[in-house]
Amino acid sequence: MQACTIRDRRAGDARRIPEFVRELQRVLKPFTRGRCEICIKYRASDAEARLTLGDAWSVRLTRELRDQLTRLL
């Protein structure tokens, strides 16, 4: 399975994380049932993590998805 890495350049403020998660779900949902797993790299001043979403969030890579993720991030 191929991995897609998402880096949120805006994630410095922890209060914005729930909003980012909702927007990411909205963007990914139409492209699920694909073969590309989603890995999220999170970094803040005091923490760092890499999260791999479950199989239900694997996506089909398309130009439309790439464009939407570019606008989101």
C-alpha positions in Angstrom: 0.0 0.0 0.0 1.3 3.4 -0.9 1.5 6.1 1.8 0.4 9.7 1.5 1.8 12.2 4.0 -0.1 15.2 5.1 1.6 18.1 6.8 -0.6 20.9 8.1 1.5 24.1 8.0 -1.1 25.9 10.2 -1.0 23.4 13.1 0.9 25.6 15.5 -2.2 26.5 17.5 -3.7 23.4 19.3 -7.1 25.1 19.5 -7.4 24.8 15.7 -6.8 21.0 15.6 -10.5 20.0 15.9 -11.4 22.4 13.0 -8.5 21.0 10.9 -9.7 17.4 11.6 -13.2 18.2 10.4 -12.0 19.8 7.3 -9.6 17.0 6.5 -12.4 14.5 7.0 -14.6 16.5 4.6 -11.8 16.6 1.9 -10.8 12.9 2.2 -14.3 11.3 2.5 -15.2 11.4 -1.2 -11.9 9.7 -2.1 -11.9 6.9 0.4 -11.8 3.2 -0.6 -8.5 3.6 -2.3 -5.1 2.1 -1.8 -3.1 5.0 -0.4 -2.9 5.1 3.4 -2.9 8.5 5.0 0.0 9.5 7.3 -0.1 12.7 9.2 3.0 14.3 10.6 2.2 16.6 13.6 4.7 18.9 15.1 4.3 21.5 17.8 6.8 23.3 20.0 6.5 20.6 22.7 5.4 17.5 20.8 5.9 15.6 17.6 4.0 12.6 16.2 3.3 10.6 13.1 -0.2 9.2 12.8 -1.3 6.6 10.2 -5.1 6.6 9.7 -6.9 3.3 9.5 -7.8 1.5 6.3 -11.2 3.1 6.2 -9.4 6.4 5.4 -7.2 5.0 2.6 -7.8 7.2 -0.5 -7.7 7.1 -4.3 -5.1 9.6 -5.5 -6.5 12.0 -7.9 -5.6 15.5 -9.1 -8.8 16.8 -7.5 -7.8 15.4 -4.1 -4.3 16.8 -4.4 -5.8 20.3 -5.3 -8.2 20.2 -2.3 -5.4 19.1 0.1 -3.2 21.9 -1.2 -5.9 24.5 -0.5 -6.6 23.0 2.9 -2.9 23.0 3.9 
